[in-house]
Each structure stands twice: as C-alpha cells, then as structure tokens.
Amino acid sequence: MKSSTFIRLLIVFTLIHGLTNAQVSLPRIFSDHMVLQQGIPVPVWGWATKGEKIQIIFNGQTISTRTDNNGRWKVTLPPMKAGGPFEMTIRGKNTLILHDILIGEVWICSGQSNMEWPLSQVKDGANEVASANYPQIRLFTVPKKISTIPRNDLDDGKWDLCTPQTAAGFSAVGYFFGRYLHNELKVPVGLINSSWGGTIVETWMSREAAMADPDLSEWLGSVGTLDLEKAEAEATRKIAEWYQNLDKNDQGLNEKWFATDYSDASWKEMNLPCLWENGYLPDYDGVVWFRKEFILSEDDARGESTLELGPIDDSDFSFINGISVGSTTNQYNLPRKYKISTGVLHKGKNVIAIRVIDTGGGGGLWGEKNQMFLQLASGKKIDLSGVWKFAPSFEGRPPQQNFTGPNSYPTLLYNGMIHPIVPYAIKGAIWYQGESNADRAEQYRRLFPALIADWRNKWNEGNFPFLYVQLANYMAPDKEPTESAWAELREAQTMALSVPNTGMACIIDIGEANDIHPKNKQDVGKRLALAGLKVAYNKDLVFSGPLYQNFQTEGNKIRISFTNVGSGLMAKDKYGYVKGFAIAGEDQKFVWAQAYIDGNTVVVYSPAIEKPVAVRYAWGNNPDDANLYNKEGLPAVPFRTDNWKMITAGKK
C-alpha cells in the first residue's frame, strides 16, 4: 500500500472513531457576533456522539433533539423578529455558549474578483475604511477552499463586528450593499463573503446541477476520483511541456523576427492598441509578433529611455534593435514599463519587436493610446500607438482541463465554499461574476440561471432574492460598431431577469478602460441595494435604469420603448445629445446613429441607413459614450433589438 493511501485511510478511521467520543460541536458559520435571519425558520446544526441528546436554548425557547447514526443533529428555530443581542446555549455532554447574537437580514455575497475586491482599495478607500464603524453590521469571510467532494465545514472563519479593522479587507461591494440596507431598514445586517477572483460560474455549482448540463457533465465525469495533488503535479508538467513546445515551434523565434534586419514587408497591419480578436484574428490563441520602426536623431538616441506599452494579454517578450528589453508573463492587466539601457537605441532606424502570447480571450496590446510611448532621455516622447506590422507565428493554448485551480472543474468552489454554509438561513444572495465566462456568453444564458436554481434548491428557502451585477464597461472603446463577447455576456445577464425574484445592477457607466476592477464600488453596492429594496422588501422606488421593451420602425427611423423609465428619460450630456446607439439595415452592418428622446421613447436613425431593421445600444466592450438614463440617475441597460448570430455561439 502506498504511504499516501495509508495516511488517507488513517485519517478517515480517526474521524469515524472520533465521532464515538465526540463532544457537541458547531460548524464555523455559527459563532459569537453572528446574525440570524429574521422572519423565517432558522436551521441550527452540528455534531456530537451518535444518539446523544442535544438541547438548544435561545431567545426564550428551548428545543431538544438527538443526533442521528452519523452523529449529526439539527433543529429549526421558529421565525423571529429583528433584535438582540442574545445568547445561544447548546447542551450535550458538554455545553457551548455563543454571545452577542443579532437577528436581522443575512445576505450571501459571492462571485469573482470584483466581489472579492476589498474596501481599502476602492475610490476614497482610506476615508471609507475609517468610517466603517457599524456594530450592527456583522461580517463573515469564507476562507478559500477547493474540493472535489462537498465539505461539511469550513477550515476557518468567524463573525466579526464591522469596524475599520475588519471592514478594510472585506468585500467592498458587500459592505456598501449591507450599509445601504442597514441605513434604510434600521435592522442588523449579516454579510457572508464567499468569493474568489477569476473564477467561472460553473465552479460555484453543485455536482447535481453541473451533471444536468450537457456541456458540463462530461467535463465533470472524472472529478469524483480525482487526486488533487497528483492532478496538480500532472497539470504543472503538461503546461511546462506546452511552453517548451511553444518556444521550440514558434516560427518567430526560429527565424528571429526580433532582429533589426528581418524583413516584415509581407506582414499585415494592425492599429494598436486593440485586442486582436476584435476584427483581426478572431478566435486566435497563441503567439503573435508585432513590429514598428521609428527614426531617431543622434541626440535622441543618447542615454537611458523608458518603453511603455500599456497592458498586454497575456504575456510579452519585448525587443528593441534585436536586444531583449523586458518581459512579463501571465499579467494581462498589468501595464508594461521597461527601462532601456544606454546604447540600445541608435541614430537612424530603430525597430521595436514584441512577442505576445495569449492563452485565451482577446489577446494583444489593449490599453489606451496614451499608454504606448517611448520616453527618451532628451525629454522627447515618441507616440507608439497607431499602425504596427503583425504576424501570427504559433496557434494553440495550454491544456485547459488539467487541475490548476478553482476553474479546473465544475463544483470545486461549491463543494469547498458554499456547501459548508448550507442551509444557514439567509434573505438572499448578491453576485458579481461573469468576466471569466465572457468568451462563452451564449452558454452563460443557461449556466447562470442554473446556478440560481441550484442554490435555491440547496437552501430550500424557495425562490429567495438573487441580485447580481451586470458587467461594467471595460477595455479600449470601439471606434466603430463591432461585435463583443462582453456585450453578449451582459445580454445573458439581462435575460436572467426572467428568473423570478431576481434583480440586476447595471454599471455600464462606472467601469474603467484600463482596469477590470473599477474602483467605484459605492455605486455598485447602492444599485444592488436599490434592487434588493424592490425585489426582497417590496419597497416602492425606482430601482433600475431604463430597460429595453420593444421597437417600432417608422420610415427611416426606429422608435425604442422602455420600461423602468422612472420619472422620465434623460441624456447625461451638456447639450442633451443621446449617444451610444448604432443602427443597421438588412445587410447587418451597423453604423453609429443619431438619437433623440421623445417622451418615454428614443428615436434612432442615420442618414446612411434608408431602411433600418435593428438598433443596438451600449453594445461593445467599453461603450464609454453611452449616456441614456432615467431622471433618477440610473443608466439604461445595454441591449440589441436583433437576434443575429453571436460571436460566442457554440463556445464551451
């Protein structure tokens, strides 16, 4: 028997043997300072010796039960009103006492990095942290954990009072959401943050939900027997092997495309910055080389200089005049800045060559124009944006289904970070995720509602409120109307509003072109809270921006009707111009459109389109000019009137 197998069997035996002598215990989600959900039955559970009598004393009531054959016990407290603080006593062979318990509103906060993003890192973060003193708001952070099987408990975690010290590292979106609810409802609020940056939606789904989906069931098939350590080691080996083969087979490396005297006369041109999948190399992953020439005087070539290229998706190896000047690997969101030593630049023609490796997604140099320049020692700045020569040299991506983290298989984070807290009584969930599924936006139409249904089924509280954030604007704005995976993902999120008891916070106006983590989390939390006040608490208020309803063709114009117009439509523009619209005829070619507000409708047209058939609004990665709002200040939700083929159609 292998030693690792023996150790596992010994651990299992010890755990089973321990149950026969176990003292009464609770999962970590129950601790001092917790908040219990008001108005609904509240499950409390734990473990003790098989057949042991357990007594729970709380808020003037006593409930008794016995453990089952597996040593597990569970009681359900009747619905209670907001209040506290209270103590909870749990008696078995030993006695546990939990202190300072409040009854109020409890919300799960989950998703990827924009939900995980800490309060200390937001806009005006120092002041926000300093003022985060709310003793009736309680915070619980679920520790990161992947697992191939559903876990019964967390490795760590406890409830904390909301103070500047505890709030600084807590989810900013969760905090701002909870703060707004607390101030409006005047009751205690408990926030459970269970999030992990860069994660896909399916890792948060249970095995039952994943196996019910045709795209996920085959992918998931081997997980039950997966040895995590062995799988991770194998994944590391295969990825290293892939990179070795990449370097070996990269035509650009072999032919020294970085050399000054290499002829790129046959190469095509690309206008940078941009993601190469947006029109130049659709669906291409692998290596692309870029080259650009510039002329220097003898004075300009002297001394040290600095090369700045903006962010590059994902890795780059940069050369000037055949000399390596810097590289960055797997940092798609990090602007490149390289010091150029004296002697690298010279009088006359100079050549920059960049080898870019993209392992999935858009690929390329994608920041702002003002991020691409060469700062010379003389003080002169050479603009490097604009036309570059480019050529693909190796197509492929590293192995995707080997174990490398929480996205390696569906269910891994549900098992490790959601199942251990089910069925802790909650009011609902807030969700900020989708960036990592954008390239599979059509599939997300199915996966996201499946996640909502899955969690509701596991909690067994009915259709509890599920609120979520639509993706913000991000990346370089498009010069002309174009297709966009991010726009398609936003559309999938809008479609999820057809699921009962859901609400969406549109934040198409607060993103940042150069940062996938917009720092204005205050408005994100507020807009989620507005949706929550409507969906979860039936408050009479305007909770959403204008939402596309239908369209009508009127000659060479199209009239768009909306719901959620509030007290009326408005354009956030000094002169009242409505922007962000595009229009197309039967040829399906969109052009930028003119538009004006007419009552609670918007009329869209273009002199270039005599017979329009479709309109799109805020359709792109970063529609930074979209400015249609209701008078309550909430932005119109991006939409399209057509159902033409998606660029993410069929992607798995």
N, C-alpha and C positions, 0 to 999 in steps of 0.2 A: 504493500500500500504506500502511495506517495505521501510524503510528510504533510503537504498542504491539505490533502484529503483527510488525513487522520486528524489534523487540527480542526478542520471544519466539523467533523463528526463529534469531536470532543466538546466543541462549543455548543453544538445542538444538544448533546447529552446533559451538559451543565445547565443549560437553560431549562430543559424539561425537568431535571432533578430539582432545580431551584424553585419551581412552581409548587412543589410539595411542601416547601418550608417558607413560602413567600409571605412577606408582610403586605398589608394593603398598600397599594401604590396608585398613583395617578399619571396619566400622560402629561407631558410637559406643557401642553396648551392650557392646563389648569394650574394656576399659581397665584400667589399674592398679587393684588392690584388688578386682577382680570376684570373684564366687563362681560356680563351675561346679557343675552338678547331679551329685550322686553317683549311682552305681548304674545309669545308663542311658547310651546313646550320646550324645555331645555334639557337635553340629554347630559348626564354626567356618568362617566365610566372609568374603569380601571382594572386592576388585577389584585388577586390575593390567592390564598390557598383554596384548592378545589373544595367546594361545598361550604365555604366559610360564610357566616352571616355578616352582612355589611349594613351599616346604618349611616344615613346622611341627614344632617341637621342643618337647615338653612332657612333664614328669613321666617322663623316661626313655624316651620313644618319639619316633620321627621318622616323619612321614607326608608324602609328596610328592604333588603333583597339578599340573595345568596349567589355566590359565584357558580359558574357552570363547570362542566367537566374539564374545560381548558383553563380554569382559574380566572376567567373574565367575568366582571359584573357590570351592570348598567342600570341606572334609574333615570326617571324623567321627572323633572320638576315642573309643576303646572305653570301656566303663563303668569308673569309678574309685571308690576308697574315699575317704571324707572325710579331709581333711588339708590340709597346706600350712603355710607359704606356698611357692608355686612361681613360677618364671618361665616365660614363653612367648616363644619366638623365632619370628618369621615372616620368612622369607627369600625375596626375589625379586631384582629388580635392586637393590633396597635392603633393608635389614633393620630390622624393628621388634622391640622387646623390651618385653613387659608384665611388671610386677613385682607381687609381693605378691598372688598369686592363691590363693584358697582353694577347696577342694572341699567341698560340703555340700548344703544344701537351699535351693532357689530358688523363690520364690513371686511371682506377679504380683498386685498389689493395684490393683483398678480399680473404677470406679463414678462417683458424683457427689459432691456436696459433703461428705457425711458420711465418705466415704473420703478425700477431699482434706484434710479438717479437720486443721490442724497440731497437733503435740504441745504447743506452747506455749500453746494456747488451751483445753486440757482442764481438768477438775477437778484442782486441785493441780498446775497446769501448771508452775509455777516449780520445784517440787521434782522433778517427773518429768524435766524437761529437765536439771536439774543432775546427776541420777543416770544419765543416758543415755550411759554410757561402756562400750560393748561392742565391743572391737576385732574380735571375730569375727562381728559382725553388720555387714553392708555394705548401703548404701542407694544406690538409683539412682532419680532422678526424671525421668520422661519429660516434656520440655517440651511445652506446649500447642501443638497444630497441627491445623488443619482442612485437608482436601484432598479434591478430587473424584477423585483417582486414587491408587492405593496407592503410598506413598513407600518408597524403598529404604533410607533412613537418616533419622535424627533431625537436627534443626538444632543440637542441643546435648545435653549430658548426660555424666555420668561417675559412676563408682562412688566412694563415699566410705565411710571408716570411720565407724561410729556413735559420734559424740561429742556432747556437749551442743550444740556449734555446728551440726553437720549435722543432728541429730535434731529441733531446735526447729521447723524448718519442714517436716519430713517428715510423711507421713500418720500420725496418731496410732493409728488402728486397725491399720494395717500394722505399726507399731512394736510395739504391745502384743502383737499376734499373733506376730510374729517373736521377741520377747523371751521369751515363754512357751515357744515351741518350742525355742529355743536352750537355755533352762534345763532343759527336760525331756529333750531328745535329746542334749545335750552335743556338738553339731556346729556348724560355721559355718552361718549363715543369710544368704541374699541376698534382698533385698526390692526389687522393681521397682514403683514407684508410677506408674501411668498413669491419672489420674483428672481429671475436670473437673466443677465444680459445676453443678447444674441441668440435667444432660443426660439425654436419653431413651435407652432401651435400644437403639433401632434405629440410632442414630448410631455405636454400637460394633460393628455387624455388618458383615460384608463384603458386597460387591455381590452375590456369588453367593447368599448367604443371604437378603438382602433381596429379590432378584428372585424367589426361590422362594415368597415370602409374598404372597398376593393383595392385602392392604391396602397393602403397601409398594412393589410393583412399578411401579404407575402413578405413584406419588409420586416414585419414583427415576428414571423414564424419561428426564428431560432432564438429569440431572446430568453425564453424560459430556461434554457440550458446554458446560457452564456456565462462564461467565467470572465469576470470583468478585468482582472489583472492580466490574464492571458490575452484577452481580446485587445486590450490597450497596447500591450507589447507588440502584438502582431500588426496592429494599425500603425504604430510608430515605424516598424520595419518596412511596411509596404509604402508608406508615404516617403520615407527616406529613399527607398528604391526608385519611386516615381521621379523624385527630383534628380536623382543621379542619371536616370534615363533621359530626362528633360535636357539636362546640360549636355549629355552625350549626343543627343539627336537634334539639338537646336541649330538650325541652318545658320542663323545669325552669328552664333558663337563660332561655329566651324569655319565660316567664311569671313570672320572678323568684320562684321558690319559696323563696328565701332571705330574702325580705322579711318583716319583723315582722308586717305586716298581711295577709299572704297567708292564706287560709282553707284549712286542711288537714282540714276536717271530714269529707270523703269518703274520706280515706286509711285504709288498713288499719293494724293494729298489729303490731309485731314486738318480741319480748322479746330485748333485747340484753344481753351480747354473744352473737353466734352467726353462723355462715355462712348467708347467705340461701338457699343451695341445699339446706340441711338442713331441708326441710319448707315453706318459704315461697315460694321462687321456683326450683323445680327446673330445672336446665339453662339458667339465665338468665345471660347475659353482657351487659354494657353498663353503663348508668348507673341508679343507684337513689338517690333523695333520702331523707334522714331528718330528722325534726323533733322537737324536745322543748321544752316550756315549763317554766319554773321561776320562782318568786317570790322577790324579794329585798327586804329592808328597805333603808332609806336608808343605814344604816351599812355593811351588807354590800356595797352597790354601790360603795363608795368604793375608790379605789386600784387598783393592778395586781393581776391574778389570773393563774392558770395553768389552762389547759384540757388535760386528759389524756384520751385516748380509747382507748389500747391499740393494738395493730396493726390495720391496715386493708388488706384485699385488694381492689385493688392500690393505687389512688390515691385521695386525698381532697382536697376543697376545703371548708374549714370556715368557717362564718359565725356570728357572734353579733349579733343585732338588726340583721341586714342588712349587717353590716360583715365583710369578709374578715379572718380572724384567723390564717390559716395554711393551707398546703397541702403535700402530699408526693406525689411521683409514683413509681409502679412500685417501691414498697418494701413488699411485702406483709407482711414480717416485722418491720417497724420500728414500735415504739410511738410514737404521735403525742403531742407535747407542745408546746403553743403558749402564748406569753406574751400576755396580754390587757391592752392599754393602759388607763390611767385614762380614764374617760368612756364606754367601750364598754358596760359594764353600767349599769343604772339601777334606780331604785326601782320595784317592781311587777313586771309580767310581763316576762320576758326569753325570747328564743327562740334556740335553737341549731339551725342547719340544716347538714347535711353532704351534700355531693355526692360519691358514691362511684362510681368507675369500676373495673369488674372486666373484665379481658381474657381470663379463662379460669380455671376452678377454682371454689372455693366462693363467694367474694365477700362483702364486708361487714366489720363490726366484730366481730372474732372472739376477742379475748383473754379475760382474766379480769375478773370483776365489779369487783375492786378496782383495776383499771387505768382505769376510766371515772369521772372525777370532775372537779369544778371546785373548785380551791383558791383561796379568797378571801383578800384582803389581811387581813381581820379574823381569819384563822386558821380559820374555819369551812370544812368540806369538804362539798360537795354531791355526793351519790351520783348518778351519771348512768346507772347500769345499770338494767335493767328495761324498761318499756314505752316504745317510741318509735312515732311515726307514720312510715309509709314509703310511697313510690310510685315505681314504675319510670318512667323518662322516655325512655330510648333503648336499644333492644336491638341488640346486634351486638358483634363483636370485630374487632380489626385483622387485616389479612392475615396468615395463618399460614404460608404456604408460600413466601414470598419469603425470600431469603437474609438472615439476620440473625445467624447464629452456628452453633454446632455442631449445633443441633437443626433446622436448616432442611431438611436432607435426611438420609436414612439414609446410613451408611457414612463420613461425614466424619471421625469420630474413629478409626474402624478404620483408614482409609487413612493418617491422619497420626500416630497414636499407638500402634497395635498392629502393623500390618503391618511397620513398620521393625524390630521386635524379634523377629519370627517368622523362623526356628524356634529361637531361643535356648533351650537346654534348661532346663526347669522341672519342679518337682514338681507344681505345681498353681496354682490361682487362688483368690483371695478377692475377693468382690464385695459392694459396698454401694451399692445403687441401687434405685429404684422409686418414689420420691416424685414424680418428673416424669412417671410413667406411671400414677399412681393413678386419674386420670379415665378411663383405658382399661384397667381391671383385667382385664376379660374377655379382651381382646386379649392382655394380658401373659401369660396362661396359655399362649399359643402362642409369643409372641416370646421370652420368657426361655429356655425350653428350646431354641429355635432358636439363640440366641446361644451357649449352652453347646456344642451340637453343632457350630456353626460354628468356634469357637475350637479345639475338639478336632480337627476336621478339618484346620485350617490348621497346627497344631503337629505333627500326625502322630505323636503320642505315645500314641495310644489314648485310652481314657476317663480322662484324668488327673483327679485330685480337683478338684472345683469346690465351694467353700464360699461361703456367702452369708449376709447379714444380713437378717432379716425386719424390716419397718418398725417403728419404736418407736411408742409411744403419743404422740399429738400433738394439739393444739388443745383447745378447751374440752370438758370431759366432758359427755356427754349426760345430761339429766335423766330421760329415758325411753328405752327401747329404740328404736333407729332404724336405718335403712339407712345404709351408709357405704362410700364408694369406697375409703377406706384399708383398711377391713376386707376388702373384696373383693380388694384388691391383696395383702394378707397371705395370703389364701386361695390366690391364684395362686402365691405363693412356696412355700407348704406343698405344693401339688400338684407342684411341681418336684422334690420329694424322690423322686418315682417315677423320675426320670432316674438311671441307675446312677452310683455313685461321687460322690454329692452329699451335702452336709451343710448344715444351717441353724442359725444362731444366733438364737434367739428373744430379743428385748429389749423385750417388751411392758411391762416393769416399770421401765424406766430412762429413759423419754422425759420431755420437759418440755412442758407445755401451751403455753407461750409461746415456745418456741424449737424450730425444726425440726432444730437441731443440738444434741442432748443432749450435755452436757459429760462424762458418764461414758463415756469411750471405753475405759477399762480393762477393764470387764466385757465390752464388745463384743469386744475382742481376745481375751480369755480364753475366751469361749464359742466363738468361731471356732476357737481353738486346740484346745479340747476336741473339737470336731467333727473337726478335722484329725487329731488323735492317733488317733481311731477310724477315720475313713474312709481316711486316707492311710497311717497307720502301724500299723493293726490293734492298737492298744492296748486292753486290757480295762478299760474305765472307763465311768462314766455320763457321757454326752456331750450329752444333750438333756433338756429337761423333758418332762413327760407329753404324749403325742401322742394325739389322739382316734382310737379304733379302731372302735367301734360303739355302738349304743344299743338298749335294750330297754324297751318300755312295760310298766309294772306298775301297772294300775289308773289312778289319777290322778297317777302318778309316772313319771319316765323315769330309767332307770339308764344311766350313761355308763361305758364301759370304755376303758382307755388302754393304750398301750404306753409304754415308757421311764419306768416308774414308779420305777425305781431301787430303793432300799430301802423305798419306801412313799410314799404321798401325804400332804401336809400343807397346812394353811392358815396363811398368814402373817397371823395375827390374834391379838390379846391373848386373846380368848375362844374362838378356834378356829372362828369362823364362816367359811363358804365364801361368797365374794361373786363378782360378775361374771357370774352366769348369768341368762338370760332364757328364757321358755318360752311356747309358743303352741299354740293349738288349730287346728282346721281353717280358721278364719277368717283365719289367718296374721297375727294381731295379737299381738305379743309384749308380755309384761309381765315386770317383774323377778321373779325366782324365789328361793325358798329352796332351800338345798342342804346336804347333809352327806356326809362321807366315810364310805364303808362298805367296809373292806378296800382293794382297789385300784380301787374304783369310786366314782363320785359319784352320789348320788340327788338328782334335781331335781324340784321341784313348786311349785305355787302354789294357794292356796285359790280363786283367781279362774278357774282352768282345770280343769274337770272331766275333759275328755278331751284330754290333751296329745298332740301329734303331732310337735313339733320343739323342739329346745333350741339356744341359742347361748351361747357363752362368749367374753367379752372382745371382743364384736363392736361396734365403734364406732371413731371417730377416736381417742378417748382413753379407753379403759376403765380409768380410774385406780384402780378398786377391785378389779380382778382380782387374786386372791391365792392361787390354787392352784399349788402347787409339788410337786416330789418332795423327799425329805428331804436330797438332795444340794444343794438350794438353787437348782435350775433351774426357771424358770417354765413352767407349762403353755402350750402353743401355742394361740392363739385358733382357734376352729372353729365350725362350724354343722352340724347334722345334716340340715337341709333342703337342697333344691336349687331353691328358688323363684327367680323371675326376679331377675337382678342389675340394679342401677341403672346399671351401666356396660355392660350388654348392647348389643352392636352399635356401640359407640362406636369411632371410628377416629381 
